[in-house]
């Protein structure tokens, strides 16, 4: 536990940097129009927090805990969620840009990605069963040994998933994007 604790506080229009960000436990806090870009959040704990219109691009998040956090219209490019605190990891991202981020080996069942861009995101060896990818762009996203059981891709676009290398039992897909399951065969589909 950190020395500082913030509960139900609202932080608005703050451009954080390593000098003015407090490594602390934040519970049920709101961050609105804040910038965390390139900031070291290492060791902080965010529980049931809400981030709206924030920029977290390339933030340093070693051993940072995100538990029950919601992100709305946030820029989250290049985040290494795979080096976060994995215990209790739980996020939802609505209308966010998560390009070039990594969820490698994370357990995050039931995660909701809605109207988000997930280009070149690494989901290798992750457990994301029952996740929803509603109107998400998954161009060049990496799925390798990923548990996608009962995940919903019906409104997602640009994904390529090899059914032989991933668990997809019960996953939901729709036409024409379902052809991304056959990409490795280099066949022509009319």
C-alpha angles and dihedrals in degrees: 000000000000124000092241126061128188122188129187092345126147121222113192135180094354123150100207123203131174089272099054103033114096116218097225148125111278118193124186091344127152124221112193124185092344128149120222094162111153090352121142106240090165112154097007120133123216114189121181090343127156125217118194126182091347132149113222096159114154093353113163107245106170108158090351112150121223109183119170093345125161124206120197123187092341131155106228104165120164099005116161100213086165090075095047123104100286097198108102093354107173130156140155123203122202120184092347135144110228099164118159093011127136132226093168111167094349122146106225110146116178095019113162117219108179127182089340134141113235101172116167092356116159114229094162115151090355125142104227100150115158090018119148122222099186111181092340127153109225099178110165092353111158119234111176122152087347122156104229097159112155091358117149117233096155095119098028122109140206098017124147114197125172107217090202093059100038137051107245103157109147094004115145123231135167137204135301096013093055086081085080086080089064099044096109091061093063091219128154115243120193 
